[in-house]
Amino acid sequence: MSQAGLPSLKDIEAAEARIREYVPPTPLEYSKGISDLLGREVFLKLETSFPIHVFKLRGAMNKLLSLPQSALAKGVVTASSGNHGLAIAYSAKRFGVRATVCVPEAVNPQKLMAIEEQGAEIIRGGAGYDAAYEAALGTAKKRGMTFVHAFDDRDIIAGQGTCGLEMARQQPDLEAAAVAIGGGGLISGVALALKGSIPRVRVYGAETVAIPSMYVSVRDGKRERIVPGKTIADGMQAAIPGELTFEAVRMLVDKIGLVDDAELEDAVFELLTKARVLAEPSGASPLAAMKGPLKAEPGRKVALVISGGNISVDLLRSILIRRAK
């Protein structure tokens, strides 16, 4: 099923064995409130239950555990809009590895604080993820550090794929899963794992209409760079898909639904009030997509991957004020 460069199902199973000591399975919980809302049997994959409240821990742990000691001794550097940087910082601290995280100037303050709490060095600057990425590459070259890509990396994708393995075991009769798309690491891994375990399962993607890089790339049959628009989804900032993630999504994802900020706000509020789950906009995007552009797609028993819960206090306050009337 996978092409050269992409991890196989065996690679994802090996990643699961590698990280299991540090990354326990997350719950897949039935939600009556969300099921009633969508008119389907809906299960929520709660990646928010991790200590850092985001799925990125899977890939970060697998990457660091896969690196030789010589690479770890140099220290690791990465670029992130928040969550990946937090996962690398957390994992690096766990293994006593020096970590540097390059973030955009307008990084989510709660995510920035969480990275700082893990003791990582932070380099802040630039308008978005692309600027942070260039800063990370420059820092790696200047300091001789090991660069870790946020999503376009075989080990990262394999680590994220462990989420799909868990869902396949937790609900072997699952018919569909909806997953957020930022750079595409999570949906690539989940699609590889799910379709390798449950061949008939459908995998749907949710992407912000402000930065539809994967949607446009799949539509055009080649990787396309998008001029990023403004969005509350700070976890969905990739202006161009990765080479590996584009191939995985092109091959394995059945459809991508684009959602706007209003739909994301509704989904955050509905998860909180109907399922008692706190999600950030990217984590709530699968609900937004299944309620909106993907509502006619097949799948009576569906899993929504709630990929992250690190929402800024100011954004949450504004959503509650507008929606709780």
C-alpha angles and dihedrals in degrees: 000000000000126000129222109301097020118102118252126226087262090054090053091048089051090050090052091053090047098051102032094097089059103027116049120197116274123228124266101205130187112235117203092188095054091040090056090047094053100031091235137096100267129193123188118218099211106210084159088079093077117103089253092040097234139091093236090089089077097060096037093053093046092049096050092044089051096051120095117247090249090062093045091050089062091057126241130261128191143170121234145159085221120287100063090047090052091050093049091046092049094047093044091052090050090056099036094249124148111243135192121190123196112205136176119262092249095052118155103271094220091053091047091052091049092052090049090051089060091058099245122147111248125211108191127192148099134063100274150342094303092060091047090050093054090047091052093050090049092048092050092052095044096047100032091241127153112258118218117197117221096227116344095081131103095224093046092051092047090051093050088048090068086077088063093048090055093050092050090055095041094050110015091175093056111143101191144004130200120208135180120248121214107139089343103246096123098045091045093054094041092049092049092049098041097045090045090053104033106027096192097049117117121223121205129191130215118205133170116256087222093066107019095165097141094043092051093043093052091045092051096040094236139069110278129191115225127203100239118241126204116279140160088228098095089170092063103061106124110129092193130023121243119256092245096041093049090054093048094048093044091053103037115021113092099203141348122219121203118218132188130219094265090055090047091051090051091050093050090051094045093050090050097046102033101034103019090235122137110216134171116232095267090048090051095046096094089060091046091051096046090048092047130019095009098043094110095049117112125257125104094191108046137170122213112203106220092201103181144010103190098118119163116252092232093052093047091049092051092048092050093048093051098040104035097074 
